[in-house]
Amino acid sequence: LFAAISQLSYLITVNLSTSAAIKATDAGITTGVGFTPYNNALLIFMLPHSIITISIVTALLPTLSKFAHENQPDLIHDQLMRAMRLVGIVTVPSAIAFLAFGPLITRTLFFGISKADGDYLGYVLCAFALGLIPMSVNLIALRGLNAYENVKLQVLSNLVMNLIAAAVSIVAALSLPHKWVTVGLAGALSISYYFGAWTTIRLLKRFAIKIKIGEVVGFYLKLALMSLVISLPIFFIQSSLPGGNTLRLIEVLGVYGVGYLLLAKFAKVEEVHNLLDVVMRKSK
């Protein structure tokens, strides 16, 4: 049922994006629109989540299950919060990077397409970027339900999330110009993840796991602020950097990544500080 709900929502997205592409073509618009840019941008968007979040939650589940068996919800809370903070040090700067440098990323990765198509693909990635953080938070929170082997509440959370996604997608398809429907559909998915994360965190309370939204939001806002401080100056000068798309992307991400890590260490973000200490010890 969980999978069926997700697939039905995805089917709505496929149909709306394809319909928008047909209407855009009839109107003489041939740049970017349709399901292909949606799917290609989704693959890039999923990369940090797939590498970092999936790895951490996979390793986390046995410990959560042990604590659930021993009826220790406080320890489950602590493990979930630790995972959210650890994941956040990657997903937050990644989301800001997608938002600030989306067109540059897509022009580089999809170098065989026109600049206009590459830029449009980047705008879709920018819309997806807004949902990277809550998507990972939601998956981590779902592992709390997994630990108690509760599938029904996971289905309920997924239902709420996908109903929101479908509703906002339909509104976007009806209200936006045909050219921008695909970007709107990406934004609809992003919005739905916020509702999904909120719902799952609320459902955890049934097992006495009380995650306060402020515990997550405050830390993530701190990471986002640091990411913006580093990314904004680079955003405004990226077009004047030497080299083509590939070299510029390397320059941008290199400066952005190093700057973020240094600022996070200066701000005494414990997870980043510990990570850098490990790297420094291994390099000696």
N, C-alpha and C positions, 0 to 999 in steps of 0.2 A: 504493500500500500504506500509506503514511504517513497519507493522508486516510481510508482505509477503517478503519484501526485507531482513529482518533479518532472516527469516526462510529459504530462499533460500541459504543465506550465511552459515547458520548453517548446512544445508543439505550437502553442499560441504565439510564442516569440518568432518561431520559424515562419509561420503563416503571415504574421503582421509585417515582418521585415521583407518577405518575398513580395507581398502585396504592395508595399511601399516602393519597392524597386520597379515593379511593373508600371505603377502610376508615374514614378519619376521618369522612366524611360519614355513613356507616352508624352510627358511634358518636355522632353528634350534634355533631361538631366542624366548624364552618364557617369558622373564622378562619384565613386565610393559607395553609393547606397546599396542596401540589400543585406542578405544573410551572410555573405562571404566576409565583409569587413567586420561584422559582429563576431563571427566565429574566430577569425584570425586574431582580433584584439583580445578575445576571451582567452585564447591560448597563452598570450603574453601575460595577461592579468593573473592567470592561475599559477604562474611559475613560482613566485615567492611562497605562496600558500602551499603548493605541492611539495616543495623542497623542505621548507622549515616547519610549517604547522603540522603537516601530516607526519613528519618524522617524530616530532616531539609528542604528539598525542598518541602515536602508536607505542612509543616507549612508556608513556604515562599510564596507560590503561591497566596493566597488571597491578601497579601500586594502588590505583583507585579502587580496583576490585577487592583487593585485600582489605583496605580500610572500610569499604562498604560491608564486607562480610563480618568485620569486627565491630560494625556500627559506630564508626568514628567520623561523623560528618564534618567536624571541625578540621580534621586532618585532610579530608577531601577538599574542603574549601581552600586550605592553604596550598595544596598541590595545584589546584585549578588556577589560583591567583598567580602562583609562581610561573606556571606555564603561560598565562596570558601576558605577564610582564616580559618573559623571555622571548616569546613570539613577537611582541610589540616592538622590540628594539630592531627587528628586521622589517615587519610589515608596515609600520608607520613611515619610516623613511622611503620604503619602496612605493607606497601609495603617493607620497608627495612627489617622488621622482616621476611616476607615471603621469601625475597631474601637470607637472611643470614641463616635462620634456617628452610628452607623449608623441608628438609628430616627429621629433628627431629620432626617437627610438624606432618608430615604425618605418620611417624612410630608410633607416640603416638596415633593419632586418629584412624588409621587403624591397630590396634595391632594384628589382626588375620592373616595378610598377611606376607610373607617372608620379610626379611630385604632388599633384592634386589628390590622387588616390591615396598616396602615402600620408599626406596631411589629414585627410578625412579619417583614415584608419587610426591616426593618432588622436583625433578628437573622440572617437569611440573609446579608445583606451583611457583617455582622461575621464570620461563618464564612468567607466568601470572602476577607476582608481578609488572613487569615493566609497566603494563597497568592500575593498580589500580588508580593512581593519575589522569591521563587524563580522565578515565571513569567517575569519579565523577565530574570533571570540566565540562565535556561535558553535563552531566545531568543537572547541575545547569544552564549552559548557555541555554540549551533547554527550561528551565522554563521561560526565558526571552521571547522566541518566543511564549510559551504557553500563557503568559500574554496578548499578542496581538492577540490571537486566530489564529495564523498563522500556519497552518498545512503543507502547501506546502513546506516552507523552512525547516521544520523539516524532511520531507521526503527527500529533497535534501541532507541535512547533513548526514542522515542515509545512503543514496545511496553512497555517496562518501566514507564513512567509510567502508561500507561492500564491495564495489568494491576493496578497498585496501586490506581488510582482505582476500578476495577470491584470489586476485592476488598473494599476498605474501604466502598464504597457498599452492597454486599450485606450486610456485617456491620451497618452502620448501619440498614438497612431492617429487618433481622431483630431487632435488639436495642433500638432506640429506640421510644418510644411513637409512635403514628401522627402525632401533632401535630408532632413534632420531626424526622421523617424528612427533610424538605426541608432543614432546617438541617444535619443530618448529612451529606447528600449534598454540600452546599456545602463542608463541612469535609473530606470525602473528596477532592474535587478539589484543595483547598489542600494536603493532605498529599502527594498524588501529584506536585505540582510540585517538592517538595523532593527526591523521588527522581529526578525527571526532570533537575533541575539537577545533582545529584550525578553521575548517570550520564553526562551529556553532558560534564561537566568531566573525568571519568575517561577518556572516550573520546578526548578531545583529546590525551592523553598519547601516543597512537599516532603523533602527528605532532610529537612533542617539544615540545608546548605544555603546560607544567606550571603550571597555575593552582593555587596552594595555597588550600585552603578558608579558612585563616586570613586570607589577604589580603582576602577578601571579607567574611567574618563580622565581623572586627574593626572595619572601617570602618562596616558596617551597624549593628552594635551601638551604636556611638558616635552615629550618626544617630537610632537608635531611642530611646536614652536621652534625647537632647535633645528629641525629639518628645514623649516621655512626661512630661518635666519641665514642658513647656508645656501639654500636653493634660489632665493629671490635674486640676489646679485648675479648669479650664474645665468638665470633665466633671461635677464635683460641684455647680457653680453654674448649669449651663445651664438648668435648669428654673425658676430664679428670675430669669432675664434678662427684660427688658421686651419686649413685642411678641408676635406670633404665631410660628408655625413658621418662616416665611420670614425675618422680621427676626432671630429668634434664630439661625438658621443663618448669616446674613450676619455677625452679631456674633461668633459662635463661630469661624467660619473666618477672619474678618478678624484677630481677636486671635491665633488659633493660627498663622496664616501669618506675620504680622509677628514674633511672638515667636520662632518657629522660625528665621527668617532672621537675626534679631539674635543669637540664642544661637549659631547656627552660625558667624556672623562672629566673635563673641567667642571661640569655641572654635577659630578659625583653620582651619575646613574650607575648603580651598583652592578647591574648585569653587564653593561659595557665595560666598566672598570675591571671586572673579573675576567672578561673575555680578553681584553688587551693584556692583562697580566699573564694569562696563560700563553698567549702568542709570544710575548716577550721572553718568557722563560724557555719556550721551546726553540726560539731562534738563537739562544745563547749556546 
